[in-house]
Amino acid sequence: MSTLSYAARDSATMLRRNLRHALRYPSMTISTAAVPIIFLLLFVYVFGSTLGAGLGGSRYIDYVSPGIIVMAVASGSTATAVSVCTDMTEGIVARFRTMAIARASLLTGHVVGSLIQTMFSTALVIGVALLMGFRPNAGPAEWIAAIGLLLLLTLALTWLAVAFGLVAKRPEVASNLPLPLILLPFIGSGFVPTDSMPAGLRQFAEYQPFTSINETLRGLLMGTPIGHNGVVAAAWCVAIAAMGYLWAKKLFNRDPGR
């Protein structure tokens, strides 16, 4: 068996381990989906009539749902960071390092497992949005592109969350580090148009990563103009994924006696 085959076999074993943890302790997966759903209910049923008044006749649920979907992907990073940090602090990683298994398989198992969990939570959020009246007019090609964008965003934020989990000293700290990722969709076009914001805040909102991602997803699902946002969104995702991967790799390869 080649080195690559050993790595693939060990990564599959680690993936099964992470998925079994997720099945035995589903509270983190449920909370990952619950927070965006609560915000969806709050913004549509409590603030929706007021916030939607300035949308020029568009329904607020059709405007806010893409932002909530992006928020669901960001929420998944919390579970990833906590899971990685728990492994590091409980000593299981040190035990794995003494065994004849591929070093990269542990992180690969976490990343692929988190991808599956986050996409499951995101699908649940989309289902609730549809039940509440979200009506995208996307065709099959647009849906495939939207899912591809969400997968790319999930991969990027997952690698960044792995780095958060490796750098944190305790799971409690790891659970707080991804908080800016969850809050950034609020300071963008996810919930209200950036045109309605004060000048300084509007400039930040228009250039931060989640705005281009929100606009691309909204354009794919609702047919609104995308412009250059698609290229910018893809560039942000690739850059975040590369930064997260390199950071996580450096942290994982440091002195194990952390």
C-alpha positions in Angstrom: 0.0 0.0 0.0 1.4 3.4 -1.0 1.9 6.4 1.4 -1.0 8.2 -0.3 -3.2 5.1 0.3 -2.3 5.0 4.0 -3.1 8.7 4.3 -6.5 8.2 2.6 -7.3 5.2 4.8 -6.3 7.0 8.1 -8.2 10.1 7.0 -11.3 8.0 6.4 -10.9 6.5 9.9 -10.6 10.0 11.4 -13.7 11.1 9.5 -15.7 8.2 10.8 -14.5 9.2 14.3 -15.7 12.8 14.0 -19.0 11.8 12.5 -19.7 9.4 15.3 -18.9 12.1 17.8 -21.4 14.4 16.0 -24.0 11.7 16.2 -23.4 10.9 19.8 -23.3 14.6 20.8 -25.7 16.3 18.4 -26.2 19.4 20.5 -23.3 21.4 18.8 -24.7 20.6 15.3 -28.2 21.5 16.4 -27.1 24.8 18.0 -25.1 25.6 14.8 -28.4 25.5 12.9 -30.6 26.9 15.7 -28.9 30.3 16.0 -29.4 31.3 12.3 -33.0 30.0 12.4 -33.7 32.1 15.5 -32.3 35.2 13.7 -34.4 34.3 10.6 -37.5 34.2 12.7 -36.6 37.4 14.6 -35.7 39.4 11.5 -38.6 38.3 9.4 -41.5 38.3 11.9 -40.3 41.0 14.3 -38.3 43.5 12.2 -39.3 42.4 8.7 -42.1 44.9 8.0 -39.9 47.9 9.1 -36.6 46.7 7.5 -38.4 45.6 4.3 -40.1 49.0 3.8 -37.1 50.4 2.0 -36.5 47.5 -0.4 -38.7 48.9 -3.2 -41.4 46.3 -3.1 -39.2 43.2 -2.7 -40.2 40.8 0.1 -37.9 41.0 3.1 -37.6 37.2 3.5 -36.3 36.9 0.0 -33.7 39.6 0.8 -32.5 38.4 4.2 -32.5 34.6 3.6 -29.3 34.5 1.6 -27.6 36.5 4.4 -29.0 34.0 7.0 -27.7 31.1 4.9 -24.2 32.7 4.9 -24.5 33.2 8.6 -25.3 29.5 9.0 -22.1 28.6 7.3 -20.1 31.0 9.6 -21.8 29.5 12.6 -20.4 26.1 11.8 -16.9 27.4 12.5 -17.6 27.4 16.2 -18.3 23.7 16.4 -15.1 23.0 14.4 -12.9 25.2 16.6 -14.3 23.6 19.8 -13.9 20.1 18.4 -10.2 20.6 17.4 -9.3 22.4 20.7 -10.9 19.6 22.7 -8.8 17.0 20.9 -5.7 19.0 21.5 -6.4 19.6 25.2 -7.6 16.1 26.1 -4.3 14.5 24.9 -5.8 12.4 22.2 -3.6 14.2 19.6 -0.5 13.4 21.6 -1.6 9.7 21.6 -2.2 9.7 17.9 1.3 11.1 17.3 2.8 8.0 18.9 0.9 5.7 16.6 1.7 4.7 13.0 -0.9 6.9 11.4 -0.6 9.7 8.8 -0.1 13.0 10.7 -2.4 15.0 8.3 -5.3 12.5 8.7 -6.4 14.1 12.0 -6.9 17.6 10.5 -8.3 16.1 7.3 -10.9 14.1 9.3 -11.9 17.3 11.2 -12.2 19.4 8.0 -14.2 16.8 6.0 -16.4 16.1 9.0 -17.1 19.8 9.6 -17.9 20.3 5.9 -20.6 17.6 6.2 -22.0 18.9 9.5 -22.0 22.5 8.3 -23.7 21.7 5.0 -26.3 19.6 6.8 -27.0 22.6 9.2 -27.1 25.0 6.2 -29.6 22.7 4.3 -31.8 22.7 7.5 -31.7 26.6 7.6 -32.7 26.7 3.9 -35.5 24.3 4.5 -36.9 26.5 7.3 -36.6 29.6 5.1 -38.5 27.8 2.4 -41.2 26.9 4.9 -41.4 30.6 6.0 -42.0 31.8 2.4 -38.5 32.2 0.9 -39.1 31.8 -2.8 -35.8 31.7 -4.9 -36.3 31.7 -8.7 -32.9 30.0 -9.4 -32.7 27.3 -12.1 -30.6 24.1 -11.7 -27.4 25.8 -12.9 -27.8 28.7 -10.4 -28.5 26.2 -7.6 -25.4 24.2 -8.5 -23.3 27.4 -8.5 -24.8 28.5 -5.2 -24.0 25.2 -3.6 -20.5 25.4 -5.0 -20.1 28.9 -3.5 -21.4 27.6 -0.1 -19.0 24.6 -0.2 -16.1 26.9 -1.0 -17.0 29.3 1.8 -17.5 26.4 4.2 -14.0 25.0 3.3 -12.4 28.4 3.9 -14.0 29.1 7.2 -13.4 25.5 8.4 -9.7 25.7 7.8 -9.7 29.1 9.7 -11.7 27.5 12.5 -9.2 24.6 12.7 -6.4 27.2 13.2 -8.6 28.8 15.9 -9.0 25.4 17.6 -5.2 24.8 17.5 -4.2 28.2 18.9 -6.8 28.3 21.7 -5.7 27.0 25.1 -9.2 25.9 26.2 -12.4 24.9 24.4 -14.2 27.9 26.0 -11.7 30.2 24.3 -12.0 28.3 21.0 -15.8 28.8 21.1 -15.3 32.6 21.2 -12.7 33.1 18.5 -15.0 32.5 15.5 -17.5 35.1 16.9 -16.3 37.9 14.4 -17.1 35.5 11.5 -20.7 35.2 12.8 -21.1 39.0 13.4 -19.5 40.2 10.1 -22.7 39.3 8.0 -24.6 41.9 10.2 -22.1 44.6 9.1 -22.7 44.0 5.4 -25.5 43.5 2.9 -26.9 40.4 4.6 -29.7 42.1 6.5 -30.1 45.6 5.1 -28.7 47.3 1.9 -25.3 49.0 2.5 -26.8 52.2 1.0 -28.8 52.7 4.3 -25.6 52.8 6.5 -23.6 55.9 7.6 -20.7 56.8 5.3 -17.8 55.2 7.3 -19.7 52.0 8.1 -21.0 51.7 4.5 -17.5 51.8 3.2 -16.4 49.0 5.5 -19.6 47.0 4.7 -19.1 47.2 1.0 -15.5 45.9 1.1 -15.6 43.3 3.8 -15.7 39.6 2.5 -19.2 38.7 3.4 -20.9 41.4 1.4 -19.6 40.1 -2.0 -20.5 36.6 -0.9 -24.0 37.7 0.2 -24.5 39.6 -3.1 -23.3 36.6 -5.2 -25.5 34.1 -3.4 -28.5 36.5 -3.5 -27.9 37.0 -7.3 -27.7 33.3 -7.9 -30.9 32.5 -5.9 -33.0 35.6 -6.6 -31.7 36.8 -10.0 -30.4 40.2 -8.7 -27.3 41.7 -10.4 -24.0 40.1 -9.3 -21.6 42.2 -11.3 -18.0 41.7 -10.1 -19.1 40.2 -6.8 -18.8 36.6 -8.0 -15.1 37.0 -8.7 -14.4 38.9 -5.5 -16.3 36.3 -3.4 -14.3 33.5 -4.9 -11.1 35.3 -4.4 -12.0 36.0 -0.7 -12.8 32.3 -0.1 -9.6 31.1 -1.7 -7.5 33.6 0.2 -9.2 32.7 3.5 -8.8 29.0 2.8 -5.1 29.3 2.0 -4.5 31.5 5.1 -6.4 29.1 7.4 -4.7 26.0 5.9 -1.1 27.5 6.2 -1.8 28.8 9.7 -3.3 25.5 10.9 -0.5 23.5 9.3 2.1 25.6 11.1 0.3 25.3 14.5 -0.2 21.6 14.1 3.5 21.0 13.3 4.8 23.0 16.2 6.2 21.5 19.5 3.6 19.0 20.6 4.3 19.9 24.3 1.9 22.9 24.2 
